[in-house]
């Protein structure tokens, strides 16, 4: 079998391609000039087609790249980042080409990447030397735009004046270009004026007048996005959230790649419209294109997917965040939580352990210990590991009330009543105003047959939270079964029923108390309600309730 041998093109073929490239480039230039004069879309398409042909015939001509980038970006065929990449290709082909640097800087300015834009334009000035009028004026515009969008320094103003004046002097003999640049500078100075007046009015809290100034600037300048952004910021300050969102969206209509406003919009949507997760996710996904703070963006996306109960995407997002910052304890913790929501508990344990090992803060890490302990105890049934994890959390943060409660619960589940009581009492010492410690301690004391102590605990629980039906019911049980005081017990059972009309056990207990007091009809009604509710809840032995009901009417 013979192999085809590829031979490089001959010198004649190379010359022919170079000639075709020059012809295509010249056609593109002519069409480009016509488009600038007539604004005819046919001229635009012809220019684009010929620039593309020029690149195909000779991919080493830098002009083809930055001119093509300009036209395709104007038509919306490529993003600002793609335009920057094409101009960077031109720079790499011809590092001494003034226009290649100038166009790269121009697109970086459009992307509001002012530091890099200024560096590229300064490179164009360095290459152009005494013929650098255009780069100097473009640089002055860039500096002024930076001043308008950010808080300019005295040095920024001095640079603006230097490059504007030196560029104007060098351009004195180039009347068409001078006219074009003065028009742009005039517009930027209008922006500067509106911006300064608006800031002054905001400083003195004259917000309605400032808003009117910004509205006027939108109609009278070619930089509406700057003032829509300012209106959005002002609306947010005044808690006009819908207007804030509308203004930020207007900015993004004009410049979809305005990173600062995308961040603001995502934050506002996430904070004030938590139900609107899809739109917030879209903002964060667009922010990923900038390749800035991607770990944090994936982290936010993970939480948004959790809100949507999209477990797979939440896990993927947190994993991507961790790939970029593997030692971040918060990312490890969130990934663990996402795994637990997906019932992938072994993976959850692994990443909770990593978050705990990093331990950025004792109080935060103690909370993670509680989450890990719950998986060990409630899911894995590993009581020893759960106790050890809760105790580790308590060592990290001895004042963590929830950890003491959880430790008591795990001891209670093992029926280690002494340790449970001790843990609940520790919790009560930490927070004597939380009813749960008393309620849980009361249950453990009751199981231990410490009736008087249990009564004290339950009374305190009811005092702190009289709306808790379970505490009312349990207090009634203590009076009924512990002290034999059916009359006192019945009051608590009836209060529990008033608080929770579907409380099966409270009806049953009210029936028992009424029976002891010989309130036959009341007892019958309570038992019948318990039977009816038990068909739904299945909490009790229905036959036992029926036997008690029938016994009421035995001779």
Secondary structure, 3 states (H helix, E strand, C coil): CCCCCCCCCCHHHHHHHHHHHHHHHHHHHHHHHHHHHHCCHHHHHHHHHHHHHHHHHCCCCHHHHHHHHHHHHHCCCCCHHHHHHHHHHHHHHCCCCHHHHHHHHHHHHHCCCHHHHHHHHHHHHHHHHHHCHHHHHHHHHHHHHHHHHCCCCHHHHHHHHHHHHHHHHHCCCCHHHHHHHHHHHHHHHHHHHHHHHHHHHHHCCCHHHHHHHHHHHHHHCCCHHHHHHHHHHHHHHCCCHHHHHHHHHHHHHHCCCCHHHHHHHHHHHHHHCCCCHHHHHHHHHHHHHHCCCHHHHHHHHHHHHHHCCCHHHHHHHHHHHHHHCCCCHHHHHHHHHHHHHCCCHHHHHHHHHHHHHHCCCHHHHHHHHHHHHHHHHHHCCCHHHHHHHHHHHHHHCCCCHHHHHHHHHHHHHCCCHHHHHHHHHHHHHHCCCCHHHHHHHHHHHHHCCCHHHHHHHHHHHHHHCCCCHHHHHHHHHHHHHHCCCHHHHHHHHHHHHHHCCCCHHHHHHHHHHHHHCCCHHHHHHHHHHHHHHHHHHCCCCHHHHHHHHHHCCCC
